[in-house]
């Protein structure tokens, strides 16, 4: 009853339509006796079906989104992963999905360690996931959910830090073989040679590598504060390496002048290649190098014993840095004086108050990664171009903004309708 006219079922007579008496089926008593058992079996089948479907969708997410390099929009990848975990109730009743997805991400990141493009993609992905987890945690009133999201956020913080360090290490490996020939070209070239004139061994070769990574950071839409920190690590690595080499190999007044020219050249390059905010930030990073040049070119270096003079000439340098820079100072035609040993001893005494006893310039920088500043951003995910291969899969239809979520549809059904 109730089926459309002409349907297959309506072509067969019902019991009320026939005059022929019928007797109960010989199997009727068996069905009646097993009705309770059947309901239990159906419940088990339902649970198995939903579990298998969830496992299949999770496997699809790992294969297609986590382990695949085909998704170029890094915000889309992070959005899909987070929303899938949320849809699967991973933060409430299915926490095992979180562990499995994070393990898959860890494995994928390790396989990407030699690819700067993939590392930047994963850095952006982890930042987006952490942003979404933080927003959800701050908006919920459920204590258990807040605790789970807080742990998830901590795991993503560690993941983001590891990916960032992998990006920096990848860059340093590319820069390291260029620094020695660059130093030789900058400070030990014959008089009259234009600084950094050789694009393969001079300063341009180093700046070209830095530009590659800066462009990738912009293309992958890395959050602004993280991008600024990457600039800090990049230019600090170059300038600290140069200053350490100058101090260890010995320097002179003329090399101090050369160092000033190098700093000026980097600043001019930044103004041409970077936006104004980034160029100004790099200029602040170069302050220690500029001050080191001032120290090397100071004719009356003994004046630096006075704190007032240090604050005026080199406020970003510790007394130990000054002693390190001038420990092998060599006179030349522009400055025939030498640095007294007593002055170096005084600088080391003044530096004794510092907890950190390392007086070399740290190429790695101890500045912490600003992980919480991006929470002030207001990101809009409504216009994301999600990949068709994901949207076409029924289990991910909840990502489509123009249809009702399947989970919401399920919540509105009774048990039989769900089955």
N, C-alpha and C positions, 0 to 999 in steps of 0.2 A: 504493500500500500504506500502511496506517496511517490512512487517512482515515475519518471516522465513517460508519457504515452509513447509507445514504439520502442521503449528500451527492451533489452534482452529479457529482463526479469518479468516485464509485463506480458510477455507472450506466453507465459506458462500460467495455468489456472491455479488459483489459490484454493484452500480447502472449502471456502464458502461458495465457490463457483461450481462445484461438481456435485452431482447427485449420487455418485458412487460412494458407498460407505468405505471408509478406510480404517484399517486397524493400525495400532501403534507399531512402530518399527521394532524389529526384534532386538535392535541395539539401543533402544531408548533407555532401558534400565541401566545399561552400562554408562551412557552419557550422564544420567542423573547421579549415578554413584560416584562419578569421577569429576563432578562439577567443581568441588572444592580444590582438588588437585590441579585442575586445569587453570584455575585463577592464580594459583601459586606459580605454575609454570609460565603463564603469560607475564606475570610480574617479573620473573627472572629473565625472560626473553627481552622484555622492555629495557631492563637495566643493562643487559648485555649489549643490546643494540645501541643504546645511547653512549655506553662506554666505548664501544668499538668506533662509533662515529666521531667521538671526541678525540680518540687516539689517532684516527686517520687525519683529522683536521690539524692536530698538533704536529704530526709528521709532515703534512703538507706545508705548514708554516715554517718548519725548520728547513725543509728541502728548497722551498721556493723563495722564502724571504730572508732567512738567516744565512744559509749557506750559498745562496745564489748571488752572483755579482751583477745581475740584470737590472736590479732596482737602483736607478741612479739618484732618485730624489731621496736624500737621506732622511728628511723629515717624514716622508711617507713610510719608510721602513720602521722608524721608531714608533710612529703613530699606530701602524698595523700591529706591531708586536704588543704594545701596551694594551690597546683596545681588545685584542684577542684574549690576553690574560684576564682582563676584566670581565669579558663576556663569558669566559669559561669558569668564572667564580674562583679563579686562582688565589685571590686575596682573602677568600672566606673558607670555602669547603674543599678546594682542590690545590693546595699549596705545592704539591709535587710538580705541577706544571711549571712553576717558577724556577725550580731547581733545574729541570730539564732544559728549559729555554736558555737560562743563563749559562749552563754548561756548554750548550751548542754555540752560544755567542763567544764564550772564552776560546773554544777550539777554533772558531772561524777567525778570531782576531790573531791568534798565534800563527795561523797559516798566512796571514796578511802582513806579517812583520817586515817583509822586504818590499812591500808595495805601499808607497806613500799615499796613493790615491785611495786604496781600500782602507788604510788606517784613518785617514781624514773622514771617510764615509762612516766608519764605525764610531769615531769620536762624536760626530754630529748626531748619530743614532742614539748613542748612550745619553747624550745631553738632553735630547727630546724626551726619552723615556723617563729620565730623572725629573725633568720639569713636570711631566704629566703626573708622576707618582706624588710629587710634592704638593701639587695643586689638589689632588684628590685627598691627600692626608690632612691638609689644612681645612678642608671643607666638610669632613665627616665628623659625626658625633659618636660613632660606634668605636668604643675603646679597642676592641679586638681587631677591627679593621685598621684602625690607626696604627696599632702596633705592627701588624703585618706590613703595611705600607711603609712604615718607618724602617723596618729591616730591609725591605726591597730597595728603598732609597739609599741606605748605607751600602748595600751590595753594588748598586749602580755607581755610587761615588767612588768606590774602590776600582770598579771597572773603568770608569772615565779617567781616573788618575793613571792607571796602568796604560791605557791607550795613548794618553797624552805623552807619557814618558817614552812610549815606543815611537811616536812621531818624532820627538826630539832626538832620540837615539838614531833613528833612521836618517835624519838631517845631518847630525854630527858625523856619521860615517861617510856621508858624501862630502862634507866640508873638510874633514881632517886631512886628506891627502893634498888639499889645495892650500892649506895654511902655511906650510913651510916654504914652498916656492913663492907664495904671495909675500911672506915676510922678507925673503931674500930680495924680491923685486922692489919692495917698498923701502927697505932700510940699508941694503948692502949693494944696491946697484951703483954703477959708476956715476960720478958727479955729472949733472946735466941731463940724466935720464928722466923722462916724464913719469911720474908715479902711476903705477897701475896701467901702463900703456899696453902690456901684453894681455889680451883677453883670455888666454889660456892659463897663464900663471900669475897674473897680477890681480889687483883688487876686483876688476870686473868679473873674473871667474867666480869669486866668492859671492858677490852681489847677485849674480845671475842665479846661483843656487838658492839664495834666500828669496829671490823674487818668485821662483817656482813654487816654493812652499807657501808663501804669502798669498799667491793667487789661488792655490788649492784651498786654503783656509777660507777665502772669500767665496769661492765657487760652491763649497760644501755648506755655506751659511753657518759656520761656527759662531757660537754666541760671542758678542763683542768683547766681553771681559776675558774670555778664554783666548780670543785672537790677540788681544793686547799682551796677554801673558806669553803667548808664543813669540811675539815680537821681542819681548824682554829676553826670553831664553835664547833667541836666535842671535841678536846683536850683542848680547852679553858674552856669548860663547866666542864670537869673533874677536871682540875688543879685548876680553880677558886673555885670550890665547896670545894675542899680539903683545900685550903688556908683559905677560910672563916671559915671553921670548926676549923682549927688550931688556928686562931686568937680568935674566940669566945669561944672556950672551954679551952683556955690557952695552952701554949706550953713551951718547955724547950730546953736546949742545945741538949740533947739526941734525942729529936723529930726533931730538925733541921738536925741532922746527918741522921735520918731515912728518912726525906724528900729528902735529897740528894740521898739516895739509891733508893728511889721511882722514881725520875727523871731519874736516870741512867738506871733503869730497863725498864722504858717506852722507852727510847732511843734505848736500845738493842733490845727490841721487835720490834720497828719500822724498824730497820735495817734488821731484819729477815723476816718480813712480807710485807714490802712495798718496792717500788722501791727507788733508791737512792735519786732522786729529792724530793719525798714525805717525805722520812725519814729526809732529811736535813731541809725541811720546818717545820716538826713537832718539830724538835730540836729548831728552832727559836721560835716556839709557847711556848715551855717550859722554855724559858729564865726567865720570871717573877718568876716561881716556883723555879728555880735554885737560882736566886738572893734572893728570900725570905729565902731560906735555909741558904745562906751566912749571911744574916742579923741576923737570929736567932742564928747562931753559932759564931757571932762576939763577942769576949770577951769585947772589949772596944766600946760599942755601942754609947757612947756619941760622938765618932769621926764622926758619921754620920751627925752631925749638919753642918759640912763643906761640901760645894757643891762638892769640889774636891773628897772627900771620897765617896760621894754618886755616883758620875759619875764613880768611879773606881769599886765600889762593887755592886751597884744596879742601873744602869742607866735607867732601864725600870720601876722602882718603884717611885711613887710620895712620898713626905714626909708624906702625909696622910696615904699612904699604910704602911709605916714603923711604924707610930704611932699605926695604927690599929693592925698590926701584934704583936707588943710588949706591947700592952695595958694590957695584962694579962700574961706576961712572968713570969715563975716560975723557981726558982733556983733548981738545982739538984746536984748530986755528981760531975758532970763535970764542972759546973759553979755555984758557990755559991753566985754570986752577984745578985743584983736586978736592975731594970730599973728605974732611977729617974723620978719622976713626972715632974720635970722641963724640962727634955729632951723630954718627950712626948708633953708637952705644946709647946716647941720650934718647934717641927715637925709640929704640927697643925697650928702654926702661918705661917710657911713657905708654908704650903699647901693652905693658904687663897687666894693666887693669882690665883688658878685654878678655872675655871668657874664651872666645875662639882664638886659639894660638897660631892658627895658620895665617901667615902674612902674605901668601900668594893670592893672586886674583882668581876667584872661583869661576871657572867657565860654566859651571852648571847652575849657578845662582841658587841661593837658599830661599828665595821668595816663595811662599806657599801658593798653590794654585787657587785662584779665587772662585771657589765652587758654588758659593751661595748668592753671588750677585746677579746671576741670570734669573733668579726667581722674581725679580722686580719687572721682568719683561712681560709683555702681554702678547702672546702668540695666538694667531688665528689659523686653525687647521681646517676651516670650512671649505677652502678652495684647493685643497690638496688633490693632485692628480694621481689617484691610486691605480696601481697596475691592473689591467683588465684580467690577467690570468688569475688574480686573487678574487676580484669581484665576481667573476663568472662561477666560482665554486660556491655551491649552495650553503656550505657551512660558514661562509664569510659574508653572506648577504647583509649581515648586521652593519657592515661598513658603509652600505649605500645610504645616503642621507634621505632619499626620496621614498623609502619603503619603511613599513613598520618592522621593528626588530623581531626576528624569529623568536628570541627569548621572551619578548613581550607577548607575542602571539601565543606561545606555549603557556604563559602564566594565565592567560584568559580562557584556556580550554580546560575541560574536565579530563579525567584520566583516560576515558575511552577515546576522546577526540585526539589527545596527544599521541596515543598509540596508532 
